Amino acid sequence: MPMTRQAIPEHIKQAADAAIQDFNTRVIGDPEQFFTVRYRGKYLYLDRREYGPAHPRCRLTYTGSDDHWEFAIYKYSDACYDPTAWFFPGAQYVDGTVAGAVHAAVEAYP
């Protein structure tokens, strides 16, 4: 039976923000390059800012659990998020978590 899709609760957003901030600080460590987050309904959009405007990297869909997000990589060739694409650098990090998604995004688009 599929999980119910719902808007992302505030405490889940706060945990996601903390995981992304930790990655920005610990792994990237450059105040001019970092991941940013946008929320819209059940979606978390992960963008990367590099010395200028932010560019899309991936989209996570909230499924009701903080460790079972659905992942969709942004495909620049089609200008869309593709949840069926699994052959890209970093796909091995996609594990249903926000931290895994950030690792996958940085590998897919270094």
N, CA, C and O atoms as CSV, one atom per row, in Angstrom:
chain,resi,resn,atom,element,x,y,z
A,1,MET,N,N,0.841,-1.178,0.000
A,1,MET,CA,C,0.000,0.000,0.000
A,1,MET,C,C,0.885,1.241,0.000
A,1,MET,O,O,1.775,1.333,0.846
A,2,PRO,N,N,0.687,2.212,-0.916
A,2,PRO,CA,C,1.524,3.399,-0.979
A,2,PRO,C,C,1.325,4.291,0.244
A,2,PRO,O,O,0.237,4.374,0.815
A,3,MET,N,N,2.417,4.955,0.623
A,3,MET,CA,C,2.346,5.878,1.745
A,3,MET,C,C,1.585,7.135,1.335
A,3,MET,O,O,1.603,7.527,0.169
A,4,THR,N,N,0.926,7.754,2.287
A,4,THR,CA,C,0.214,8.993,2.038
A,4,THR,C,C,1.219,10.122,1.861
A,4,THR,O,O,2.164,10.250,2.639
A,5,ARG,N,N,1.016,10.925,0.853
A,5,ARG,CA,C,1.874,12.077,0.617
A,5,ARG,C,C,1.247,13.271,1.299
A,5,ARG,O,O,0.047,13.510,1.169
A,6,GLN,N,N,2.060,14.025,2.031
A,6,GLN,CA,C,1.542,15.140,2.788
A,6,GLN,C,C,2.545,16.277,2.792
A,6,GLN,O,O,3.712,16.107,2.436
A,7,ALA,N,N,2.061,17.444,3.205
A,7,ALA,CA,C,2.957,18.580,3.348
A,7,ALA,C,C,4.014,18.230,4.390
A,7,ALA,O,O,3.762,17.444,5.303
A,8,ILE,N,N,5.175,18.809,4.248
A,8,ILE,CA,C,6.290,18.496,5.130
A,8,ILE,C,C,6.102,19.213,6.467
A,8,ILE,O,O,5.995,20.439,6.495
A,9,PRO,N,N,6.059,18.468,7.574
A,9,PRO,CA,C,5.919,19.104,8.890
A,9,PRO,C,C,7.127,19.996,9.210
A,9,PRO,O,O,8.229,19.764,8.713
A,10,GLU,N,N,6.908,20.990,10.025
A,10,GLU,CA,C,7.957,21.956,10.362
A,10,GLU,C,C,9.175,21.285,11.000
A,10,GLU,O,O,10.306,21.662,10.691
A,11,HIS,N,N,8.975,20.311,11.873
A,11,HIS,CA,C,10.129,19.682,12.524
A,11,HIS,C,C,10.963,18.875,11.522
A,11,HIS,O,O,12.172,18.733,11.704
A,12,ILE,N,N,10.342,18.354,10.482
A,12,ILE,CA,C,11.077,17.635,9.429
A,12,ILE,C,C,11.867,18.645,8.592
A,12,ILE,O,O,13.010,18.382,8.218
A,13,LYS,N,N,11.265,19.787,8.301
A,13,LYS,CA,C,11.987,20.843,7.575
A,13,LYS,C,C,13.210,21.301,8.360
A,13,LYS,O,O,14.285,21.489,7.790
A,14,GLN,N,N,13.048,21.479,9.665
A,14,GLN,CA,C,14.172,21.914,10.502
A,14,GLN,C,C,15.297,20.887,10.498
A,14,GLN,O,O,16.470,21.254,10.441
A,15,ALA,N,N,14.949,19.610,10.559
A,15,ALA,CA,C,15.962,18.550,10.517
A,15,ALA,C,C,16.659,18.522,9.154
A,15,ALA,O,O,17.874,18.334,9.085
A,16,ALA,N,N,15.907,18.704,8.082
A,16,ALA,CA,C,16.484,18.736,6.731
A,16,ALA,C,C,17.421,19.930,6.595
A,16,ALA,O,O,18.531,19.794,6.081
A,17,ASP,N,N,16.980,21.095,7.050
A,17,ASP,CA,C,17.822,22.292,7.000
A,17,ASP,C,C,19.129,22.076,7.757
A,17,ASP,O,O,20.194,22.480,7.291
A,18,ALA,N,N,19.048,21.437,8.931
A,18,ALA,CA,C,20.242,21.181,9.738
A,18,ALA,C,C,21.193,20.227,9.018
A,18,ALA,O,O,22.405,20.439,9.045
A,19,ALA,N,N,20.676,19.192,8.380
A,19,ALA,CA,C,21.519,18.238,7.652
A,19,ALA,C,C,22.223,18.926,6.484
A,19,ALA,O,O,23.398,18.667,6.223
A,20,ILE,N,N,21.512,19.792,5.792
A,20,ILE,CA,C,22.099,20.497,4.644
A,20,ILE,C,C,23.129,21.515,5.114
A,20,ILE,O,O,24.187,21.648,4.500
A,21,GLN,N,N,22.837,22.232,6.190
A,21,GLN,CA,C,23.797,23.185,6.733
A,21,GLN,C,C,25.064,22.467,7.200
A,21,GLN,O,O,26.174,22.957,6.990
A,22,ASP,N,N,24.896,21.319,7.826
A,22,ASP,CA,C,26.049,20.531,8.262
A,22,ASP,C,C,26.915,20.141,7.071
A,22,ASP,O,O,28.140,20.247,7.133
A,23,PHE,N,N,26.283,19.688,5.983
A,23,PHE,CA,C,27.022,19.325,4.774
A,23,PHE,C,C,27.756,20.538,4.208
A,23,PHE,O,O,28.926,20.446,3.837
A,24,ASN,N,N,27.059,21.680,4.145
A,24,ASN,CA,C,27.686,22.897,3.629
A,24,ASN,C,C,28.932,23.262,4.424
A,24,ASN,O,O,29.962,23.617,3.851
A,25,THR,N,N,28.834,23.174,5.736
A,25,THR,CA,C,29.943,23.553,6.609
A,25,THR,C,C,31.059,22.520,6.588
A,25,THR,O,O,32.228,22.865,6.411
A,26,ARG,N,N,30.703,21.266,6.767
A,26,ARG,CA,C,31.683,20.195,6.940
A,26,ARG,C,C,32.341,19.772,5.634
A,26,ARG,O,O,33.549,19.538,5.603
A,27,VAL,N,N,31.570,19.670,4.558
A,27,VAL,CA,C,32.100,19.127,3.305
A,27,VAL,C,C,32.518,20.227,2.335
A,27,VAL,O,O,33.624,20.184,1.797
A,28,ILE,N,N,31.653,21.209,2.105
A,28,ILE,CA,C,31.975,22.248,1.126
A,28,ILE,C,C,32.883,23.303,1.736
A,28,ILE,O,O,33.948,23.591,1.190
A,29,GLY,N,N,32.480,23.879,2.856
A,29,GLY,CA,C,33.327,24.812,3.584
A,29,GLY,C,C,33.666,26.108,2.874
A,29,GLY,O,O,34.648,26.757,3.236
A,30,ASP,N,N,32.898,26.506,1.887
A,30,ASP,CA,C,33.143,27.745,1.139
A,30,ASP,C,C,31.879,28.590,1.219
A,30,ASP,O,O,30.826,28.156,0.752
A,31,PRO,N,N,31.955,29.794,1.801
A,31,PRO,CA,C,30.745,30.617,1.939
A,31,PRO,C,C,30.159,31.094,0.611
A,31,PRO,O,O,29.046,31.619,0.583
A,32,GLU,N,N,30.884,30.919,-0.478
A,32,GLU,CA,C,30.389,31.312,-1.801
A,32,GLU,C,C,29.780,30.136,-2.568
A,32,GLU,O,O,29.210,30.325,-3.643
A,33,GLN,N,N,29.900,28.920,-2.018
A,33,GLN,CA,C,29.334,27.721,-2.642
A,33,GLN,C,C,28.595,26.946,-1.565
A,33,GLN,O,O,29.182,26.569,-0.551
A,34,PHE,N,N,27.313,26.710,-1.784
A,34,PHE,CA,C,26.534,25.990,-0.777
A,34,PHE,C,C,25.207,25.549,-1.364
A,34,PHE,O,O,24.760,26.054,-2.394
A,35,PHE,N,N,24.585,24.584,-0.679
A,35,PHE,CA,C,23.260,24.120,-1.063
A,35,PHE,C,C,22.200,24.946,-0.360
A,35,PHE,O,O,22.362,25.331,0.798
A,36,THR,N,N,21.124,25.213,-1.066
A,36,THR,CA,C,19.973,25.912,-0.505
A,36,THR,C,C,18.745,25.029,-0.685
A,36,THR,O,O,18.742,24.095,-1.487
A,37,VAL,N,N,17.714,25.341,0.069
A,37,VAL,CA,C,16.499,24.531,0.058
A,37,VAL,C,C,15.293,25.410,-0.242
A,37,VAL,O,O,15.195,26.547,0.220
A,38,ARG,N,N,14.385,24.856,-1.023
A,38,ARG,CA,C,13.060,25.458,-1.234
A,38,ARG,C,C,12.045,24.377,-0.903
A,38,ARG,O,O,12.232,23.210,-1.246
A,39,TYR,N,N,10.974,24.772,-0.237
A,39,TYR,CA,C,9.894,23.842,0.085
A,39,TYR,C,C,8.635,24.270,-0.647
A,39,TYR,O,O,8.305,25.455,-0.706
A,40,ARG,N,N,7.943,23.301,-1.196
A,40,ARG,CA,C,6.659,23.555,-1.841
A,40,ARG,C,C,5.800,22.309,-1.654
A,40,ARG,O,O,6.023,21.286,-2.301
A,41,GLY,N,N,4.820,22.408,-0.765
A,41,GLY,CA,C,3.948,21.265,-0.504
A,41,GLY,C,C,4.723,20.084,0.023
A,41,GLY,O,O,5.386,20.186,1.055
A,42,LYS,N,N,4.649,18.958,-0.673
A,42,LYS,CA,C,5.342,17.731,-0.259
A,42,LYS,C,C,6.774,17.652,-0.786
A,42,LYS,O,O,7.455,16.648,-0.573
A,43,TYR,N,N,7.238,18.699,-1.471
A,43,TYR,CA,C,8.549,18.675,-2.108
A,43,TYR,C,C,9.588,19.529,-1.381
A,43,TYR,O,O,9.293,20.605,-0.861
A,44,LEU,N,N,10.809,19.005,-1.368
A,44,LEU,CA,C,11.995,19.733,-0.944
A,44,LEU,C,C,12.868,19.838,-2.189
A,44,LEU,O,O,13.273,18.820,-2.749
A,45,TYR,N,N,13.156,21.047,-2.619
A,45,TYR,CA,C,14.011,21.277,-3.780
A,45,TYR,C,C,15.398,21.657,-3.286
A,45,TYR,O,O,15.546,22.582,-2.488
A,46,LEU,N,N,16.399,20.955,-3.753
A,46,LEU,CA,C,17.773,21.201,-3.353
A,46,LEU,C,C,18.501,21.870,-4.511
A,46,LEU,O,O,18.641,21.295,-5.590
A,47,ASP,N,N,18.960,23.093,-4.269
A,47,ASP,CA,C,19.666,23.883,-5.277
A,47,ASP,C,C,21.087,24.138,-4.785
A,47,ASP,O,O,21.367,24.048,-3.589
A,48,ARG,N,N,21.981,24.458,-5.720
A,48,ARG,CA,C,23.357,24.777,-5.344
A,48,ARG,C,C,23.703,26.157,-5.856
A,48,ARG,O,O,23.510,26.482,-7.027
A,49,ARG,N,N,24.216,26.948,-4.952
A,49,ARG,CA,C,24.664,28.308,-5.276
A,49,ARG,C,C,26.185,28.267,-5.372
A,49,ARG,O,O,26.867,27.806,-4.457
A,50,GLU,N,N,26.704,28.758,-6.501
A,50,GLU,CA,C,28.153,28.789,-6.723
A,50,GLU,C,C,28.540,30.142,-7.278
A,50,GLU,O,O,28.446,30.381,-8.482
A,51,TYR,N,N,28.978,31.031,-6.390
A,51,TYR,CA,C,29.431,32.362,-6.798
A,51,TYR,C,C,28.394,33.092,-7.641
A,51,TYR,O,O,28.756,33.809,-8.574
A,52,GLY,N,N,27.136,32.927,-7.336
A,52,GLY,CA,C,26.073,33.576,-8.097
A,52,GLY,C,C,24.733,32.934,-7.807
A,52,GLY,O,O,24.495,32.462,-6.695
A,53,PRO,N,N,23.849,32.912,-8.805
A,53,PRO,CA,C,22.502,32.371,-8.585
A,53,PRO,C,C,22.512,30.860,-8.332
A,53,PRO,O,O,23.443,30.156,-8.723
A,54,ALA,N,N,21.470,30.388,-7.678
A,54,ALA,CA,C,21.318,28.962,-7.377
A,54,ALA,C,C,20.818,28.213,-8.604
A,54,ALA,O,O,20.063,28.749,-9.415
A,55,HIS,N,N,21.254,26.967,-8.722
A,55,HIS,CA,C,20.849,26.099,-9.827
A,55,HIS,C,C,20.295,24.795,-9.263
A,55,HIS,O,O,20.832,24.276,-8.284
A,56,PRO,N,N,19.236,24.257,-9.857
A,56,PRO,CA,C,18.616,23.033,-9.332
A,56,PRO,C,C,19.543,21.832,-9.412
A,56,PRO,O,O,20.334,21.695,-10.346
A,57,ARG,N,N,19.426,20.956,-8.401
A,57,ARG,CA,C,20.207,19.726,-8.379
A,57,ARG,C,C,19.311,18.500,-8.230
A,57,ARG,O,O,19.481,17.513,-8.945
A,58,CYS,N,N,18.349,18.563,-7.293
A,58,CYS,CA,C,17.459,17.425,-7.122
A,58,CYS,C,C,16.203,17.860,-6.367
A,58,CYS,O,O,16.121,18.964,-5.829
A,59,ARG,N,N,15.232,16.949,-6.350
A,59,ARG,CA,C,13.973,17.176,-5.637
A,59,ARG,C,C,13.703,15.951,-4.787
A,59,ARG,O,O,13.856,14.819,-5.246
A,60,LEU,N,N,13.302,16.178,-3.549
A,60,LEU,CA,C,12.899,15.096,-2.664
A,60,LEU,C,C,11.412,15.222,-2.408
A,60,LEU,O,O,10.889,16.325,-2.252
A,61,THR,N,N,10.737,14.092,-2.367
A,61,THR,CA,C,9.310,14.050,-2.073
A,61,THR,C,C,9.124,13.442,-0.700
A,61,THR,O,O,9.598,12.339,-0.431
A,62,TYR,N,N,8.432,14.163,0.169
A,62,TYR,CA,C,8.181,13.686,1.522
A,62,TYR,C,C,7.130,12.587,1.476
A,62,TYR,O,O,6.062,12.758,0.889
A,63,THR,N,N,7.443,11.455,2.104
A,63,THR,CA,C,6.538,10.303,2.078
A,63,THR,C,C,5.918,10.014,3.438
A,63,THR,O,O,5.204,9.025,3.600
A,64,GLY,N,N,6.189,10.879,4.417
A,64,GLY,CA,C,5.669,10.664,5.756
A,64,GLY,C,C,6.731,10.200,6.732
A,64,GLY,O,O,6.451,10.026,7.918
A,65,SER,N,N,7.957,9.997,6.244
A,65,SER,CA,C,9.054,9.541,7.080
A,65,SER,C,C,10.301,10.349,6.750
A,65,SER,O,O,10.565,10.645,5.584
A,66,ASP,N,N,11.065,10.705,7.774
A,66,ASP,CA,C,12.255,11.520,7.525
A,66,ASP,C,C,13.428,10.737,6.937
A,66,ASP,O,O,14.447,11.331,6.585
A,67,ASP,N,N,13.301,9.414,6.826
A,67,ASP,CA,C,14.389,8.643,6.224
A,67,ASP,C,C,13.933,7.801,5.026
A,67,ASP,O,O,14.575,6.815,4.665
A,68,HIS,N,N,12.824,8.206,4.425
A,68,HIS,CA,C,12.322,7.522,3.227
A,68,HIS,C,C,11.835,8.526,2.172
A,68,HIS,O,O,10.769,8.354,1.581
A,69,TRP,N,N,12.633,9.569,1.950
A,69,TRP,CA,C,12.295,10.542,0.917
A,69,TRP,C,C,12.452,9.894,-0.454
A,69,TRP,O,O,13.335,9.058,-0.649
A,70,GLU,N,N,11.603,10.275,-1.399
A,70,GLU,CA,C,11.769,9.838,-2.794
A,70,GLU,C,C,12.656,10.866,-3.489
A,70,GLU,O,O,12.503,12.070,-3.282
A,71,PHE,N,N,13.574,10.390,-4.304
A,71,PHE,CA,C,14.596,11.216,-4.926
A,71,PHE,C,C,14.341,11.378,-6.418
A,71,PHE,O,O,13.950,10.426,-7.094
A,72,ALA,N,N,14.564,12.591,-6.934
A,72,ALA,CA,C,14.520,12.848,-8.379
A,72,ALA,C,C,15.657,13.804,-8.725
A,72,ALA,O,O,15.714,14.919,-8.206
A,73,ILE,N,N,16.555,13.370,-9.594
A,73,ILE,CA,C,17.679,14.207,-10.023
A,73,ILE,C,C,17.174,15.221,-11.054
A,73,ILE,O,O,16.260,14.929,-11.826
A,74,TYR,N,N,17.775,16.409,-11.060
A,74,TYR,CA,C,17.419,17.395,-12.083
A,74,TYR,C,C,18.220,17.077,-13.336
A,74,TYR,O,O,19.442,16.939,-13.281
A,75,LYS,N,N,17.533,16.962,-14.458
A,75,LYS,CA,C,18.185,16.689,-15.735
A,75,LYS,C,C,18.196,17.973,-16.553
A,75,LYS,O,O,17.154,18.428,-17.025
A,76,TYR,N,N,19.361,18.545,-16.714
A,76,TYR,CA,C,19.485,19.774,-17.488
A,76,TYR,C,C,19.134,19.554,-18.946
A,76,TYR,O,O,18.645,20.468,-19.610
A,77,SER,N,N,19.376,18.350,-19.453
A,77,SER,CA,C,19.072,18.061,-20.862
A,77,SER,C,C,17.581,18.177,-21.155
A,77,SER,O,O,17.192,18.536,-22.266
A,78,ASP,N,N,16.737,17.874,-20.157
A,78,ASP,CA,C,15.290,17.947,-20.340
A,78,ASP,C,C,14.646,19.052,-19.510
A,78,ASP,O,O,13.443,19.290,-19.615
A,79,ALA,N,N,15.447,19.726,-18.685
A,79,ALA,CA,C,14.965,20.783,-17.791
A,79,ALA,C,C,13.807,20.294,-16.920
A,79,ALA,O,O,12.769,20.947,-16.809
A,80,CYS,N,N,14.018,19.110,-16.295
A,80,CYS,CA,C,12.988,18.557,-15.411
A,80,CYS,C,C,13.625,17.644,-14.368
A,80,CYS,O,O,14.774,17.222,-14.502
A,81,TYR,N,N,12.853,17.354,-13.335
A,81,TYR,CA,C,13.276,16.406,-12.310
A,81,TYR,C,C,12.843,15.015,-12.759
A,81,TYR,O,O,11.694,14.814,-13.153
A,82,ASP,N,N,13.769,14.056,-12.699
A,82,ASP,CA,C,13.483,12.716,-13.192
A,82,ASP,C,C,13.658,11.682,-12.073
A,82,ASP,O,O,14.786,11.357,-11.703
A,83,PRO,N,N,12.553,11.167,-11.535
A,83,PRO,CA,C,12.659,10.166,-10.472
A,83,PRO,C,C,13.071,8.777,-10.978
A,83,PRO,O,O,13.359,7.890,-10.175
A,84,THR,N,N,13.102,8.583,-12.303
A,84,THR,CA,C,13.461,7.275,-12.854
A,84,THR,C,C,14.935,7.170,-13.237
A,84,THR,O,O,15.417,6.078,-13.537
A,85,ALA,N,N,15.656,8.295,-13.231
A,85,ALA,CA,C,17.078,8.279,-13.596
A,85,ALA,C,C,17.900,7.750,-12.428
A,85,ALA,O,O,17.856,8.302,-11.329
A,86,TRP,N,N,18.649,6.678,-12.671
A,86,TRP,CA,C,19.478,6.088,-11.618
A,86,TRP,C,C,20.897,5.817,-12.071
A,86,TRP,O,O,21.693,5.271,-11.307
A,87,PHE,N,N,21.229,6.187,-13.294
A,87,PHE,CA,C,22.578,5.986,-13.790
A,87,PHE,C,C,23.261,7.329,-13.903
A,87,PHE,O,O,23.395,7.880,-14.996
A,88,PHE,N,N,23.695,7.857,-12.763
A,88,PHE,CA,C,24.417,9.124,-12.725
A,88,PHE,C,C,25.442,9.035,-11.596
A,88,PHE,O,O,25.246,8.284,-10.641
A,89,PRO,N,N,26.529,9.791,-11.698
A,89,PRO,CA,C,27.511,9.774,-10.608
A,89,PRO,C,C,26.841,10.193,-9.301
A,89,PRO,O,O,26.144,11.206,-9.254
A,90,GLY,N,N,27.049,9.424,-8.258
A,90,GLY,CA,C,26.471,9.727,-6.958
A,90,GLY,C,C,25.204,8.970,-6.639
A,90,GLY,O,O,24.711,9.059,-5.514
A,91,ALA,N,N,24.656,8.226,-7.588
A,91,ALA,CA,C,23.405,7.495,-7.347
A,91,ALA,C,C,23.530,6.524,-6.171
A,91,ALA,O,O,22.539,6.219,-5.508
A,92,GLN,N,N,24.732,6.046,-5.917
A,92,GLN,CA,C,24.925,5.101,-4.815
A,92,GLN,C,C,24.658,5.731,-3.450
A,92,GLN,O,O,24.476,5.005,-2.472
A,93,TYR,N,N,24.629,7.050,-3.357
A,93,TYR,CA,C,24.367,7.724,-2.084
A,93,TYR,C,C,22.880,7.901,-1.794
A,93,TYR,O,O,22.500,8.201,-0.662
A,94,VAL,N,N,22.052,7.719,-2.792
A,94,VAL,CA,C,20.608,7.898,-2.597
A,94,VAL,C,C,20.111,6.758,-1.715
A,94,VAL,O,O,20.055,5.602,-2.134
A,95,ASP,N,N,19.751,7.116,-0.475
A,95,ASP,CA,C,19.346,6.108,0.504
A,95,ASP,C,C,18.056,6.479,1.244
A,95,ASP,O,O,17.725,5.881,2.268
A,96,GLY,N,N,17.338,7.469,0.717
A,96,GLY,CA,C,16.096,7.880,1.356
A,96,GLY,C,C,16.257,8.991,2.367
A,96,GLY,O,O,15.270,9.470,2.926
A,97,THR,N,N,17.501,9.415,2.613
A,97,THR,CA,C,17.746,10.483,3.578
A,97,THR,C,C,18.120,11.784,2.867
A,97,THR,O,O,18.525,11.783,1.704
A,98,VAL,N,N,17.975,12.884,3.589
A,98,VAL,CA,C,18.395,14.179,3.052
A,98,VAL,C,C,19.910,14.193,2.879
A,98,VAL,O,O,20.408,14.675,1.861
A,99,ALA,N,N,20.645,13.675,3.853
A,99,ALA,CA,C,22.111,13.633,3.757
A,99,ALA,C,C,22.558,12.843,2.528
A,99,ALA,O,O,23.478,13.263,1.826
A,100,GLY,N,N,21.926,11.719,2.264
A,100,GLY,CA,C,22.257,10.931,1.083
A,100,GLY,C,C,21.978,11.689,-0.204
A,100,GLY,O,O,22.747,11.599,-1.161
A,101,ALA,N,N,20.880,12.435,-0.230
A,101,ALA,CA,C,20.532,13.228,-1.415
A,101,ALA,C,C,21.557,14.323,-1.678
A,101,ALA,O,O,21.919,14.572,-2.828
A,102,VAL,N,N,22.026,14.978,-0.621
A,102,VAL,CA,C,23.033,16.034,-0.791
A,102,VAL,C,C,24.324,15.431,-1.330
A,102,VAL,O,O,24.943,16.000,-2.229
A,103,HIS,N,N,24.734,14.298,-0.797
A,103,HIS,CA,C,25.940,13.624,-1.300
A,103,HIS,C,C,25.772,13.239,-2.774
A,103,HIS,O,O,26.692,13.419,-3.572
A,104,ALA,N,N,24.606,12.714,-3.131
A,104,ALA,CA,C,24.357,12.345,-4.527
A,104,ALA,C,C,24.402,13.573,-5.432
A,104,ALA,O,O,24.966,13.524,-6.525
A,105,ALA,N,N,23.810,14.667,-4.978
A,105,ALA,CA,C,23.771,15.897,-5.789
A,105,ALA,C,C,25.148,16.462,-6.031
A,105,ALA,O,O,25.440,16.920,-7.136
A,106,VAL,N,N,26.009,16.442,-5.019
A,106,VAL,CA,C,27.351,16.995,-5.197
A,106,VAL,C,C,28.203,16.101,-6.097
A,106,VAL,O,O,29.092,16.597,-6.789
A,107,GLU,N,N,27.949,14.808,-6.098
A,107,GLU,CA,C,28.666,13.902,-7.012
A,107,GLU,C,C,28.147,14.042,-8.439
A,107,GLU,O,O,28.925,14.016,-9.392
A,108,ALA,N,N,26.840,14.189,-8.585
A,108,ALA,CA,C,26.253,14.307,-9.921
A,108,ALA,C,C,26.654,15.614,-10.593
A,108,ALA,O,O,26.899,15.661,-11.798
A,109,TYR,N,N,26.716,16.677,-9.790
A,109,TYR,CA,C,27.077,18.000,-10.307
A,109,TYR,C,C,28.144,18.603,-9.403
A,109,TYR,O,O,27.830,19.409,-8.527
A,110,PRO,N,N,29.424,18.213,-9.610
A,110,PRO,CA,C,30.515,18.692,-8.728
A,110,PRO,C,C,30.711,20.204,-8.794
A,110,PRO,O,O,31.584,20.744,-8.113
